[in-house]
Amino acid sequence: MLGRKSGIKESSATIISVNPFRCRLWAGHDRMEDGITERSCEAELTSIASNGQLTPVLARPTTDDQDHDFEVVSGARRLFVARNLNIALRAEIREFTDREAAVALDAENRLRKDISPYERGLTYHRWLKAGYFRSQDELARAVGVSNPQVSRMLKLAHLPAVILDAFATPLEIRESWGVDLFDAWRDPTRRRVVATRARTIGKRSPRPESALVYEALRSGLGRVGSARYPRRVEVVLDDEGRALFRVKYNRTTVALVLRTERLPRDLLERVKGAVTAVLQDENGQIPTSTRNSARGSDAPVERAGVPMLRLTLPVLEERSQ
């Protein structure tokens, strides 16, 4: 049984063994605690059970807590594993301020690839709110990144709950997605669309894969000051938030991509007829190149092992007002 400070080596060594149940996480740590589970730490549990803890956590002594002797600055997953296996935790003990702890934690994160952009954004936001740094610029200089990069990470931290809930977990949100969705949310003309789509997707169980969620939330919204077709791919959804087909924009053509598994031959003919009728109504007659493409476009296209059908249409010039 591990005691209050049992296992601590009485030596001048900076790396010691401590009781993990006498350790707490530092308030400025970089992990979402509900994301630290036996499933997410399966590899660490297996490795440490077989080979021991090869890399110590970074910790500092506590001064205001009778229930905990140390505060783990970096190593939340290793702390979880030590508690789960009921073994001593190897820790490098240092005396440092909150600001020094933040810099040390960020430096260690550069060596790891498992910290998500969302967690990093939350961490930067937490540090600024706690006053570890007086400004965003000071934080950027301290951790050695650009001010624009800090701004990008903070955008993820400010994503609304309705968008976060559309994903199976916010840990899957890529940096570019988060920035894109934050900018769309800030635009009043696009916020309602994004919110409606996010709520629809959030009702589905299980959630779609993260890339499809992002495409569904962002498709067709464009950017402020963008060109006529700002997005290269648009996902068209049904009333339940499921993807019906994709619209792919190229420089001179627009391609409608549909799954052949849900498109029997008679329905395909109806789709061709509907597209033909729309183009004839728009231009008086359908262009020859489009007739040829539509008639010869029913050869399936493979995408990730799923047969797809591609109908390619020319981009039509907008009518002058």
Residue pairs with C-beta under 8 A, 6 or more apart in sequence:
2 19
2 20
2 21
2 22
2 86
2 88
3 19
4 19
4 22
4 69
5 18
5 19
5 22
5 69
6 19
7 16
7 17
7 18
7 19
7 88
8 16
8 17
8 18
9 16
9 17
14 92
14 93
14 94
15 56
15 90
15 91
15 92
15 93
16 90
16 91
16 93
17 88
17 89
17 90
17 91
18 59
18 69
18 70
18 88
18 89
18 91
19 69
19 88
19 89
20 79
20 82
20 83
20 87
20 88
20 89
21 83
22 67
22 68
22 69
22 70
23 59
23 68
23 69
23 70
23 71
23 72
23 79
23 89
23 91
24 62
24 65
24 67
24 68
24 70
24 71
24 72
25 31
25 33
25 71
25 72
25 76
25 79
26 60
26 71
26 72
26 73
26 101
27 126
27 130
28 73
28 98
28 101
28 102
28 105
28 123
28 126
28 127
28 130
28 132
29 72
29 73
29 74
29 76
29 105
29 123
30 74
30 76
30 105
30 109
30 115
30 119
30 120
30 122
30 123
31 76
31 77
31 119
32 118
32 119
32 122
32 170
32 171
33 76
35 119
35 169
35 171
36 76
36 77
36 80
38 45
38 84
40 77
41 77
41 80
41 81
41 84
44 77
44 78
44 81
45 81
45 84
45 85
48 78
48 81
48 82
48 85
48 87
49 85
53 78
53 81
53 82
53 87
53 89
53 90
55 75
55 78
56 75
56 90
56 91
56 92
57 72
57 73
57 74
57 75
57 78
57 79
57 89
57 90
57 91
57 92
58 72
58 73
58 74
58 75
58 91
58 92
58 94
58 104
58 105
58 108
59 70
59 71
59 72
59 73
59 75
59 91
59 92
59 93
59 94
60 70
60 71
60 73
60 93
60 94
60 95
60 96
60 101
61 69
61 70
61 71
61 93
61 95
62 68
62 69
62 70
62 71
70 91
70 93
72 79
72 91
73 101
73 104
73 105
74 104
74 105
74 108
74 109
75 91
78 89
79 89
82 88
82 89
94 104
96 104
98 130
98 132
99 132
99 133
99 142
102 127
102 132
102 133
102 142
102 143
103 142
103 143
105 123
106 143
106 144
107 143
109 115
109 120
116 170
116 171
116 172
116 173
117 153
117 156
117 173
117 174
117 175
117 178
118 156
118 157
118 159
118 170
118 171
118 173
118 178
119 171
120 153
120 156
121 153
121 154
121 155
121 156
121 157
121 178
122 156
122 157
124 139
124 150
124 153
124 154
124 157
125 154
125 157
125 158
127 133
127 139
128 135
128 136
128 139
128 154
132 139
133 139
133 142
136 147
136 150
136 151
136 154
137 147
139 150
140 146
140 147
140 149
140 150
152 175
152 178
152 179
153 175
155 178
155 179
155 182
155 183
156 173
156 175
156 178
156 179
156 182
158 182
159 170
159 173
159 178
159 181
159 182
159 185
160 185
160 195
162 195
162 198
162 199
162 202
163 181
163 185
163 194
163 198
163 217
164 170
164 173
165 198
165 202
166 197
166 198
166 199
166 201
166 202
166 207
166 213
166 217
167 173
167 207
167 210
167 213
168 206
168 207
168 210
172 210
173 181
173 210
173 214
174 210
174 214
177 214
177 218
180 214
180 218
181 194
181 214
181 217
181 218
183 223
184 190
184 191
184 194
184 217
184 218
184 221
185 191
185 194
187 224
190 221
193 221
194 217
194 218
194 221
197 216
197 217
197 237
197 241
198 217
200 237
200 240
200 241
201 207
201 208
201 213
201 216
201 217
201 241
203 241
204 240
204 241
207 213
208 216
212 235
212 243
215 233
215 235
215 243
216 235
216 237
216 241
216 243
218 231
219 231
219 233
219 234
219 235
219 236
220 231
220 234
220 247
221 231
222 230
222 231
223 230
228 318
229 249
229 254
229 315
231 249
232 248
232 249
232 250
233 246
233 247
233 248
233 249
234 246
234 247
234 248
234 249
235 243
235 246
235 247
236 243
236 244
236 245
236 246
236 247
237 243
237 244
238 244
244 258
245 256
245 257
245 258
245 259
246 256
246 257
247 254
247 255
247 256
247 257
248 254
248 255
248 256
248 257
249 315
251 315
252 314
252 315
253 312
253 313
253 314
253 315
254 312
254 313
254 314
254 315
255 310
255 311
255 312
255 313
256 271
256 275
256 310
256 311
256 313
257 301
257 303
257 308
257 309
257 310
258 271
258 308
258 309
258 311
259 306
259 307
259 308
259 309
260 300
260 307
260 308
260 309
261 306
261 307
263 271
263 309
268 298
268 309
271 311
272 294
272 295
272 311
275 294
275 311
275 313
276 286
276 290
276 291
276 294
279 286
279 287
279 290
279 313
279 316
280 286
282 316
283 316
287 314
289 314
290 313
290 314
293 311
293 312
293 313
294 311
294 313
297 309
297 310
297 311
297 312
298 309
300 307
300 308
300 309
301 307
301 308
301 309
301 310
302 308
